[in-house]
Amino acid sequence: MREKTVKAWALLRKRCRRDAGMVTSEYAMGIIAAVGFALLLYEVVTSGQVKAELQSIVKRALSARM
């Protein structure tokens, strides 16, 4: 029984030590994708219609009576 337990723990340790992180190229692609998404979001938020809608929401919130 003890031998099976030792083998199981050894296998578990071996599996846990595997490199599960990203490599440099994956980080670079992730950063590029995040920057692209941020740029797209910025363009949408600063477009005329969305900008007017956001300003309207802020004006209503600031002029609300408490």
Phi, psi and omega in degrees: 000317182297323181295320178295320179295316179298317179295320179296316179295321179297317178296317179297316178298320180297317180292324181287337182274355179298148178283110182253007182274180180269152174271172185303319181295326178290322175298317180298315179294323177296319179294317179298317179296319179294319179294319177298317178295319179297320178296316178298315178298318178299317180297320180293315184292328181268004176292157186304310184293314181293320179299316179297319179296316179297319178296322178297317179297316180295318179298317178296321181292322181285333181265005181289142178274144180253000000 
